[in-house]
Amino acid sequence: MAYSTAEPTHRINVPAARMQLAGDEEGAFDHWYRHQPAFTVDVQALRPDGSVYPQRGQFGRYVAQRFADAAVSSGGRLRHLRDRALAFHQGTVTTDGGLQLKADLLVLAISHPPPSLPAQAEAWRHHPALIANPWQPGALDAIAPHARVAVMGTGLTMADTVATLDRLGHRGSIVAFSRHGLLSRGNLSGAGATWPGDYQQGSLRQRLRQIRLDVAYAAQQGLSWQVVLDAVRQQGQRIWQALSVADRQRFLRHLRHYWDVHRYRVAPQVAEVLEARQRTGSLQVQAARLLSISGEGETLCLTLARRGGGVQTLSVDHLILTTGPAHRALTDSQPFLQDLARRGLIRADALGMGLEVDSRSRAVAEPHVEALPVLVAGPAARGRFGELMGLPQVADHAADVATQALLTLGIPQDSRCPAY
């Protein structure tokens, strides 16, 4: 979804040199992009330090080309269907188009579920002022230049939304709010320094203390906090898997919001838009939670509880929801997953991050259920593996799942599709 966008303000959030597929040579995408016509046309992609932040759709084109080349060079047969899976029974997938697909193995590479509607907004689901999914093509096109806009959520999707509105000529007021009111931090451009920290030992509290000490020590050496957090990210899966269940729960309850805004950073072009809007006062970011919504003709009236105390009322022409994917409701997000869960073939993980899987990324079925093997690739398995949202980690995990699929089917490793 993210890399299919045609919106020109949507950019990859790290330098192109760091966008890597499994098996890629270092800088492969950066090299590819610099030889595309889009690089010449997009004057904002190139940063003063020489790094590039392409429009996000360019990476989608790169992956599509790599995929097509691999399909041609391999000895296997590939059939790509644009259809919707509805049910799975006795080794057969039934689709919305009426197909019956026999399978020896099922791999769920389902990425992120759609956002869920807050309970307070349910009664206003069909109100024209409510935009429940800003990712829908054209979702923001009808917003008038001076419309009053509220955005629920202050993460990366909010940043993309504000950048898009700015490109479309919107100059009205925007109020973005979330419980903590935290904005995603900016990224470092260029290759930058590396940090030698090791955070794989100790309790969650001990590791957090060491990270804070290292951030302070890095600052004394003239290095930014980003280099320390990048070292933490690179060790993320090992750190997560070594934590106790109690420490994982503590992290999600107390630290996740702070980790997310430092881990998932915005591209400098988008950061510049946010900073400019904040300077002019046309973008305000608040720590608040939504209490209720009422209607006043074509507008909505929002009642917010401010984090520091007090209640605020906002009358807006549009409320845009950017609260992110509803991972906790993943098994209810589409008919196929509902059917798999009903049959006991999959179940939600205990932390509400996706699906429960074992160390080989095999879906954990309900006890006494005999079924076809089901593998889970990508973010839906992060409750088990931890850091599984960034492209390099997702690509490496997909390669591991592919290897597990070969082992499950008894196919020798040398019979697999050759690496491109």
Stockholm file with secondary structure:
# STOCKHOLM 1.0

chainA/1-420         MAYSTAEPTHRINVPAARMQLAGDEEGAFDHWYRHQPAFTVDVQALRPDGSVYPQRGQFGRYVAQRFADAAVSSGGRLRHLRDRALAFHQGTVTTDGGLQLKADLLVLAISHPPPSLPAQAEAWRHHPALIANPWQPGALDAIAPHARVAVMGTGLTMADTVATLDRLGHRGSIVAFSRHGLLSRGNLSGAGATWPGDYQQGSLRQRLRQIRLDVAYAAQQGLSWQVVLDAVRQQGQRIWQALSVADRQRFLRHLRHYWDVHRYRVAPQVAEVLEARQRTGSLQVQAARLLSISGEGETLCLTLARRGGGVQTLSVDHLILTTGPAHRALTDSQPFLQDLARRGLIRADALGMGLEVDSRSRAVAEPHVEALPVLVAGPAARGRFGELMGLPQVADHAADVATQALLTLGIPQDSRCPAY
#=GR chainA/1-420 SS CGGGCCCTTCBCSSCGGGCCCTTCCTTHHHHHHHTSHHHHHCTTSBCTTSCBCCBHHHHHHHHHHHHHHHHHHSSSCCCCCCCCEEEEETTEEEETTSCEEECSCEEECCCCCCCCCCGGGGGGTTCTTEESCTTSTTTTTTCCTTCCEEEECCSHHHHHHHHHHHHTTCCSCEEEEESSCCCCCBCCCSSCCCCCCCCCSSCHHHHHHHHHHHHHHHHHTTCCHHHHHHHHHHTHHHHHHHSCHHHHHHIIIIIHHHHHHHHSCBCHHHHHHHHHHHHHTSEEEEEEEEEEEEEETTEEEEEEEETTSCEEEEEESEEEECCCCCGGGGGGSSHHHHHHHHTTSCCBCTTSSSBCBCTTCBBCCCTTCCCCCEEECSGGGHHHHSCCCSHHHHHHHHHHHHHHHHHHHTCCGGGSCCCC
#=GC SS_cons         CGGGCCCTTCBCSSCGGGCCCTTCCTTHHHHHHHTSHHHHHCTTSBCTTSCBCCBHHHHHHHHHHHHHHHHHHSSSCCCCCCCCEEEEETTEEEETTSCEEECSCEEECCCCCCCCCCGGGGGGTTCTTEESCTTSTTTTTTCCTTCCEEEECCSHHHHHHHHHHHHTTCCSCEEEEESSCCCCCBCCCSSCCCCCCCCCSSCHHHHHHHHHHHHHHHHHTTCCHHHHHHHHHHTHHHHHHHSCHHHHHHIIIIIHHHHHHHHSCBCHHHHHHHHHHHHHTSEEEEEEEEEEEEEETTEEEEEEEETTSCEEEEEESEEEECCCCCGGGGGGSSHHHHHHHHTTSCCBCTTSSSBCBCTTCBBCCCTTCCCCCEEECSGGGHHHHSCCCSHHHHHHHHHHHHHHHHHHHTCCGGGSCCCC
//
